[in-house]
């Protein structure tokens, strides 16, 4: 089974496992991935700026550390200013 086939939850649209689904790792991983995606979409909005610890901006984010640094803002090593695309 490639995807959970139950009804989505009312509030966030999380995928659920239907009674006919084989509750194997693929179904459960699909539900976990769905929850992760929904929470990311609800938590981070376009234009949001955060301080991120990492070597590069994650997918869907723009690194603008250099423009912040040129404005006089500094961060400890290993952190970036990133903005949601």
Steps between C-alpha positions, in 0.01 A plus 500: 500500500647831394287744691254521788144490364287600799312826532708810575463645849261794542736767629829445321427252222739236634479172314351211695523125459178342374370174643592322175858639500783270589649676800855449383787741512405661166155600625630625831788688336249665267299624798817629671610680182154652463510632857849642446394679181179639649678633810774660290239667278307627802801609706715677240344761271636677192724791598566367849857559620672270748846420627596152380784278614645330196749524218243586232141618482251213477278457195241777471710753693743772388825568684546873546770495769734715287247782473433489873875497573551801273233676708707443813325191637726213599422143597711231662674262261274236352184713494323661205224755447246331275173619347210278390445522122 
